[in-house]
Amino acid sequence: MLATPAADPFQEPRSARLTAWGNALLAGAASPDDAATAVLGHDDSHRVTGLPGDADGELHALTWAMGRLRVMGVKGLRLALPAAGHPLGLTGPAAFNAAALVAGEAVLAVGAPIGFVPEVTEFGPAGDRSATVLWRCSAVGDGPPADVPSLDEAERELAEGLRQATVLLARLDVAGAGPEALRALEAYRRRGHDELLAPGYPPRAVRVLQSARQVGALLSIAAGGHGAAVSASEMAARREVLAPLERTARRAQTAAYNALVDEERR
């Protein structure tokens, strides 16, 4: 089943920010304060619980928890972006995978068998929402993460995926929605991007992430039915055609965020 595209394809998952800036911190390319500020984003607070040796319910600030990870021998972090039927980046056990699937994201440590799943609590009136994030730590398997490609593989898949997405938009919008879809994509571009990844990442990883986000924008446009009226059966057919591209974009996004640790090991 095709995962529902994000309302904003350029919005960075919280686990992605933690992976990128946690890796920069562990590599010595970012200070603890800069990393914590970047991970916080627009949220009110982030806390970590469940670290090995913690008492039940013990909470830690993000900067303290990252220092603790370094002492535990953690060398880096990996992003997981699972969806139904596709445990992308996960290593088990079943309970951790289930929690990550509900969240749609998780972070796995390199060098210690632990992982983190964010629990987000939102509050405030519509239009002025705030959020707090609790990162729950638990044990994970030590096998290879599921289905994460190399940057080489991701770049090749994205090039073909972007070509297919562009062709499909033109074919599926027979009543002139092609130009409207392009206008929507240009609107995404005009909004600008936050700084991609974090200090220390290779330029190729940034390029792969940019392409993945562009494919994500095209998918959102196609799923939104820009242009002429689209029937329910036509939308179902469109989702089926676009499902492989959604998977390609998530795989590439994961490869980009994991590049600082995975490409070095390769």
ABEGO torsion letter per residue (X at the ends): XBBBBBABAABBBAAAAAAAAAAAAAAGABBAAAAAAAAAEABABBBBBGBBGBBBGBBBBAAAAAAAAAAAGBABBBBBBBBBGBBBGBAOBAAAAAAAAAAGBBBBBBGBBBBBBBBBBBBEBBGBBBBBBBBBBBBBBABBBBGBBBAAAAAAAAAAAAAAAAAAAAAABAAGAAAAAAAAAAAAAAAEBBBBEBBGBBAAAAAAAAAAAAAAAAAAAAAAGBEBBBBAAAAAAAAAAAAAAAAAAAAAAAAAAAAAAAAAAX
